[in-house]
Amino acid sequence: MSLDQLKAFLGRMQDDSALRQAVMAAATADDVAQIAGALGYQFSGDELLRLSGQKVGRVTVTKQDIPGEYS
């Protein structure tokens, strides 16, 4: 069921530029899942990562490799 929720969220993101910008600014897949959760969609960051490299509608899910900061 959460895969259906994820696909529905990605479908909504296609047509909502503000949502798309929020997702693009998110640092982790879990952050994206939290954004989605606030809108009523239920899926985990791990489920999102499993779709990496796949196209859902007009959205291609891509894992971003962001280097961490070191002190």
C-alpha positions in Angstrom: 0.0 0.0 0.0 2.8 2.5 0.7 4.1 2.1 -2.8 0.8 3.3 -4.1 1.0 6.2 -1.6 4.5 7.0 -2.9 3.4 6.9 -6.6 0.5 9.2 -5.7 2.8 11.6 -4.0 5.1 11.7 -7.0 2.1 12.3 -9.3 1.1 15.2 -7.1 4.6 16.6 -7.2 4.6 16.6 -11.0 2.0 19.4 -11.0 2.9 21.3 -7.9 6.0 23.5 -8.4 6.2 24.6 -4.7 6.1 20.9 -3.6 8.7 20.0 -6.2 11.0 22.7 -4.8 10.5 21.6 -1.2 11.4 18.0 -2.2 14.4 19.1 -4.2 15.7 21.1 -1.2 15.2 18.1 1.2 18.5 16.7 2.4 17.4 13.0 2.8 14.8 10.5 1.6 13.4 10.5 5.1 13.0 14.3 4.9 11.0 13.8 1.7 8.9 11.1 3.4 8.1 13.7 6.2 7.0 16.3 3.7 4.8 13.7 2.1 3.5 12.6 5.6 2.4 16.2 6.3 0.3 16.0 3.2 -1.3 12.7 4.1 0.9 10.3 2.1 2.5 7.4 4.1 5.8 5.9 2.9 9.3 5.6 4.2 12.6 7.1 3.0 13.8 3.5 2.3 10.8 2.9 0.0 11.6 6.1 -1.9 15.3 5.0 -2.2 14.2 1.7 -3.7 12.7 3.6 -6.6 16.0 5.4 -7.4 16.7 5.4 -11.1 13.1 4.6 -12.0 10.6 6.9 -13.7 7.2 7.3 -12.2 5.0 9.4 -14.5 7.1 12.4 -15.4 9.3 12.2 -12.3 12.5 10.3 -12.3 13.6 9.3 -8.8 17.3 10.1 -8.3 19.3 9.5 -5.2 21.5 12.5 -4.5 24.9 11.9 -3.0 25.6 14.8 -0.7 28.9 14.8 1.1 28.7 15.3 4.9 30.5 18.0 6.7 33.5 17.2 8.9 34.9 19.2 11.7 
